[in-house]
Amino acid sequence: MGCDAVCLGEFDFAKGTAMRVLTVAAHPDDETLGAGGTMAWHTSRGDEVWVCILTDGVTSRHDRVALQEECARRACETLGVTKVVFVGLPDQRLDAIRMLNVITPIEECVRELQPDVVLTHFGGDVNEDHRIVARATMVATRPVAGSSVSRVCSFEVPSSTDWAPPIPGSVFAPNLYVDISETLETKLTAMKAYADTYHSEVRPYPHPRSVEALTAYAQRHGVASGLLAAEPFMLLRESARHGMRGLSGVDGA
Ligand SMILES: [Zn+2]
């Protein structure tokens, strides 16, 4: 069993045990948009996946927080996620909050789950909440002695990531692709749960958050990596505790 590209899950093959994956998102829907196919792949093979969502995602527009959370739960349930943590910070206002209040809930998830891999936003996204969550996650996963975290990656959120201006630090340049050819349909099903929010997060094509566009993104990144469908990541930090084992083809995984 193996991937044509370097694959998040290859880590697990090297260790021979189930992995733990933590996805840290600013808003309900970011987790599915950015890493839904990857999370579904992990849960399908018995890995434990948690999602931590920092803001309510709606109070800059309306007050239907409970409905938004219900849709997020349904989406994550479709993906096989074990636990969803809703931190409940105010949407689009993380820049008015002390950084420690953003970092601490992420640290608590890391302490409790002891994840091998942490997935979060790209620090150059056009959305300020995304950028703050990306910075907070790097602090919460700092490589202190005894940390469980081997790998930290940023994901792409169709719309926010590709609407960023082409200036240094804002260009998403993936160097890690996860094969989601077997889980793309699950990702799209999960995303459809967000069509039931008060203001649907799923938009008509050609909006980047349409089902058709998400399919096109997956195919485009697949084309870039020799796969039928892929989710792209930027590897931000890796502590290779198993030498170069874990890389595709190196240890015969
Ligand atoms: Zn977002």
Boltz pocket constraint, residues with backbone or C-beta under 6 A from the ligand:
constraints:
  - pocket:
      binder: B
      contacts: [[A, 26], [A, 27], [A, 30], [A, 127], [A, 130], [A, 157], [A, 160]]
      max_distance: 6.0
